């Protein structure tokens, strides 16, 4: 909510924004240049329903159906996305410059996730079947495009952006290949102790969150039930957040010492998730991997979906995933009841980047060419 705006004013303003975007969706059908941007904004902001100015963790199938339709027509409207002339290099350049790779991958993701969600809850089954059919059909069409034709993908859950640059062993990287996994588990007591010290001070976690809060799309719901405290982001002018690291000094010192953070696209966060919260399906940007260390993980059913894999966190245990696959999270606990989940969430350099390869020379299962 905007600072200084009353709840009633925010609800009125947001309802106007939502109505305007849906009106723009109708305009976009007559203006091809608007098809993709409007479709993707419907996905960004209306994956979940809004009720009285608040996001609720329920799929907005009307908005997502419109998003899928607009993105599909954006592919049809952009010749570079589906037709290639005799100049292969020029055709590939046009394909990438017009974002055709992004259009195709988001089209089949939105269709697959909408269909799967509706089928899972046995709601609007005709729409569920239609979306799953379209996703399968459009995935096959996508893989006929020269840019994608060399991939071994068979479904939307095989798609990953890291594979545009390096080979992929799958959505979950083998523990034996990642030195960071065992190092994180060895230092779990330190990370947990400093998190506990923050949690003992009422409201401090939320204050630290607000110090480095970034603008973002509607990637989770409810808004206040998924919160991060940013320790570092090497993409930013201040890579390590000193005013936050003062509260968890040893954690920052340990992470800063690791070679996996020695690139310009690494980051580290303390992450809190409350019962009932969801993170929508999305694709991360390459080149990177994601490491998690469970810090406080309750017995509630909390699932992380990455590509075709399903994972569950454990206190004191770490894993490494490729978040450039379609991934999402759901905390199946009852909202307002039960315990919060805390993890250490890290974006790390990809093992195949030149600066990282020496670290993995003795690691099995890592292939960079």
N, C-alpha and C positions, 0 to 999 in steps of 0.2 A: 504494500500500500504506500502511496506517496506521502512523504512527511508533511504534516500539517493539514492533511485532508481528512475530513470526517468519514466514518464508515458509510454513511448515507450518500455523501458526495462521490466517494469512490465507486460505490455500486452503480450510481447513475452514470458516471463517466465511463466505467467499464462496459456497461450495457450498450452505450452508444458506440464504443469502439468495436464491440463484437458485432453489432448490427451493421456497422459500416463495412467491416471486413467481409461479412457474408454478402452484402450488396456488391462489393467489389468483385467477389467471386462470380457473380452473374455478369458483370461488365467484362471480366477477363475472358469469358467465352466468345466475346466479340473482338477482343484485343489480344492477339497471341502472345505479345511480349509480356503480358501480365499473368499468363497461365501458370508458369512455374513459381514465380515469387509469391503469388497469392496462395497457391496450393501448399507450398512449403511453410508459409506462415500459419495456415490453418493447422498443419501438423505441429508446428512449434508451440502454438498458444492454445490450441483447442483439442489436444489429444485427450485431456481429462475434461470433465464437465465443470462448469462454474455454477455456483449456487449462492445467491446473495453476496456476490463479490468475493467468494472464496472458492478455491479449487477443491474438489472432492475426488477421491481415487477411484472414479468410475469412468469408463471409456465413453467418449462423446462420438458415437457411431455416425451421427449425421454429419458432423464436421469432418471426420476422417474419410467418410465416403466421398464427400465433396473434394477433399484434398487429393485422394487417389485419382479421382476423375480428372481434376485439373492437371495433375502431374502427368498423367497418361496423355492427355491432349497436348501438353507441352512437348512431349517426345514426338508425337505425330506432326506437330506444327513446325518443328525444327528439323529441316531436311538432313542436317549433319548428323542427327541422332539415329538415323535409320537407313540412309542411302550413302553409298560410297562410289566415287568416280574412279577413273583409271589411275589417278595420282594418289597412291596409298599414303604417302607422307603428308600431303596437303589435307587429305581427308581426315587423317588422324589428328592433325593440328586443329582443324575445325571442330572435330568431335570433343576435344578437350577444352578448347577456348569457349565453347558454348555450354560447357558443364554437362555434357551428355552422360558422362560416367556417373555424376552425382544424381542426375534425373532418373536414370535407369535403376540405380541401386536403391534410391529412396522410394521409387514406385513399387518395386516388388516387396520391400520391407513393410511399407504401410499396408499394402494389400494382404500380405501374409499375417501380419500381427492383428489386423482388424478381423480377418476371417478366423484366426485361431482363438481370439478372445471370445467372439460371439459363439463359436462352436463349443468352447469350454463351458460357458455358462448356459448353453442350450437356449439361446435367445436369438431371434431373427435368423433362423436356420437357413432360410433361402438366401439371405444376404451373405451369411457365413460361407455357404457352399460356393456362391458366385465369386466372392473375394478370393477364396482359396484356389478356385479354378483359374481366375485371372492371374494370380501370382505365379502359378505354375506355368501358364502359357507365356507370360511376359518374361519370366526367368529364362525359358527356352529361347525366346526371341532375343533377349539381351546377350545370351551366350553365342549367338550367331554373329554379333558385331565383332569386327576384327580386333578391337581393343580388348575384348573379353575372351575371344575364342580359344586362347591357349590355356585358359584356367581349367582346373579340374572340378569346378563348382557344379553342383547338381541341384541345389535348392537355395532359397534366400539365406539360409543359415550357414552356408559355406562362404558367403560374401565376406571379404575383409579387405580393408584398404592397405594394410601393410604389404600384402602380396603384390601390390603394384610396384614395389621396390625390391622386396626380399622374399624368399620362400617361406611358407608358413607350415609349422608342424601341427597346427590346429588351434582351436580357441583356448585351450589350457596347455601351458608349457610344462614339460616334465620337471618335477622337483629336482631330479638328479642333474639337470642341465643348468640350474640357476643357483649360483653360489649365494645370492641374496636371500633365498628362502631360509636356509639354515642359519644364516647370520641374524636375520630378523627374529627367528625363534630363540636363538641364544640370548638376544638382548631384550626379549619380551619383558622381563621383570622391570627393567628401567623404563621402557615406554609405558607400561601399565602404572607404575608408581607415580610418574609425572601426570598422567591423565587423572588418576585418583585425586591428586593434590588439587588439580583444577576443579574437578567435580565437587570437592568438599566446600568450595567457596560458592555459595548460591548465586546464580546468575552469571558467573564469570565466563562459562563456555559461550553463552549467547553474546556477551560483550565482546569477546575475542572474535567471534564470528562477524560481528558488525564492523569491525575495524578493517576487514579486507573483503567485504562483500562486493561481488561483481554483478553487473547486469547479465541476465540470462533469460532464455526462453522458459516455457513452462515444462521443465523436465521432470518434475516430481510433484506429488500431491499427498496430503495437504502441505501447503507451503512451509509451515513451521515445524513439520515433523521429519524433515531431512535437512540437516545443518552441518556445515563444515567450518573448521578453523584452519585457515591457511598458514602453514609453517614456511613454505617456500614455493616459488614459481620462477624458474630461471628464464622464463620468457619475458619477465618484467624488469623494470629499471632497478628495483630493489629485490634481488633474487631471494634473499633470506630475510624474513620479516622479524626484525630485531625486537620490536615492541611486543610481539607474540612469543618469540623464542625466549624472552626473559622469563616467561612462566614455565617453559619446558626446555631448559637450557641443554640438558644432557641429550635429550631426544634430537634436538637440532644439530648438536655437535656430532652425534653418531651418524645421522643421515648425511650430513655435509661431508663426512670423510669417505663416503662410498663412491666408487668410480661410476656406478650406475646413474649418478646425478650430475656427471660432468658433461653435460650437453645443454643446448639452449632451449630445450623443451621438456625439462623435468619439473616435477612438483611434488609436494607432500602436504597432506591434510590429516587432521583428526576429523573423523566423520561419525555423526550421531544419526541414528534412524529409530523412529518411534513406532510402536505397534500400529498397524493399519496403513502405513505409508507405502507408496509405490514410486519407482523410477521408471519412466516410460522407455520403450525400446528405442535405441539410437545407435549410431556408429561413431566411434572415435576417429581422430585424425592421425595419420602416420607421419613419421615413423616413431613408434613408441610401444611399450608394453605397460601393463598395470600390475603392481604388486599390492597385496593386502595382507595385513597381520591382524587377526582377531584379538581385540583388547578386552572387551566385555561382550560376550555373546550369550544371550539367554537361551532357554530351552525352546522358546517359541519357534515355529516353522518359519524360517526366513530364507528365501531362495534367490540365488543369483543365476540368471540365465545368460549364457554366453554362446553364441552360435547354437549348436545342437546339444551343448553340455549344460547340466544343472549342478550347481555347487552350493554348499552350505558352509558358513564360517564356523570355526571352532576357536574358543579362547586359547591363545598361545600358539596357534597354528597359522602358517602363511601359505599363500599360493601366488602364482603369476598367471595372468590371463592376457589375451590379446583383445583389447577393448575396441579394435577397429572392426571386429565382428559385431553383428547385431547383439546388443545386450540390454538387460533390464533387471530390476530387482523388485521383489514383493515381500513385505513383512506381513505374514498372515495372522499376526496377533490382532486382538480387538483394540481399536483405537481408544485411547484413554485408560487402558487396562494393561498391566504387564510391564516388563522391563524394557529399557532402551538398549539398543545395540551400538557399540562403539568399535571402530576399526581404525587402523592406520592405513591410509589410502595413498599410494604413490604412483605417479607417472614416471617411468624410468626410460632411459635411452634404450634403443633397440640393440640387441646383441650384435647385429650385423653392421651397425654403423662403424666406420673405420676406427673411431676412437675407442670402441668397445671390444673389438675382436680379440685382442690379446687376453682379455679377461676370461674368454670362453674357449681358448685353444684346447683345453683338456676336457671340455664338457661334452658328454655324449648327446646325440640327437639334435645338435644345432648345425644347420646347413645354410650357408649364405650365398650359394650360387648353384 
